[in-house]
Amino acid sequence: MKQNYKKLAVKKKTTTKRTVTKRKAAPKRKAAPKRKAAPKRKAAPKRKAAPKRKAAPKKKTKSKAKKPAFGGYAINFAGRQETVEQVFGKKPIAPSEMTKKIWAFVKSKSLSNR
């Protein structure tokens, strides 16, 4: 086996050289002709300022009484002595339950104007 190994080691690789051919350079393009600068435009003549218009006098409106709430209940809680714990209870509750308890309180104390 040693003999075969030596034979393999002695063999040299033969390389082939490639011949490189140079390409011809592309022909140079002619430079584009320079454009002439655009002629300057004449300045537009200034217009006269339009005369200022006088502001129309504001119409005076009659003071009206405060309107009630549009299309809903007007609930008056003024002067009530109840606390939040008395209305809702001491345990935390969901917002939907709060709404139900508020309306139950309003109806039981007849606070709505309907």
JOJOJO-V568300 format. One record per residue. RES is the residue in one letter. NEAR is the number of other C-alpha atoms within 12 Angstrom. Layout:
{{RES NEAR} {RES NEAR}}
This chain:
{{M 7} {K 8} {Q 9} {N 10} {Y 10} {K 11} {K 11} {L 12} {A 11} {V 10} {K 10} {K 9} {K 8} {T 6} {T 6} {T 6} {K 6} {R 6} {T 6} {V 6} {T 6} {K 6} {R 7} {K 7} {A 7} {A 6} {P 7} {K 7} {R 8} {K 7} {A 7} {A 6} {P 7} {K 7} {R 8} {K 7} {A 7} {A 6} {P 7} {K 7} {R 7} {K 7} {A 7} {A 6} {P 6} {K 7} {R 7} {K 7} {A 7} {A 6} {P 6} {K 7} {R 7} {K 7} {A 7} {A 6} {P 6} {K 7} {K 7} {K 6} {T 6} {K 6} {S 7} {K 7} {A 6} {K 7} {K 9} {P 14} {A 13} {F 8} {G 8} {G 10} {Y 16} {A 17} {I 20} {N 16} {F 17} {A 10} {G 8} {R 15} {Q 10} {E 16} {T 13} {V 16} {E 15} {Q 14} {V 24} {F 23} {G 15} {K 10} {K 12} {P 12} {I 15} {A 11} {P 11} {S 12} {E 16} {M 19} {T 15} {K 16} {K 21} {I 26} {W 20} {A 17} {F 23} {V 23} {K 16} {S 12} {K 17} {S 17} {L 20} {S 20} {N 15} {R 14}}
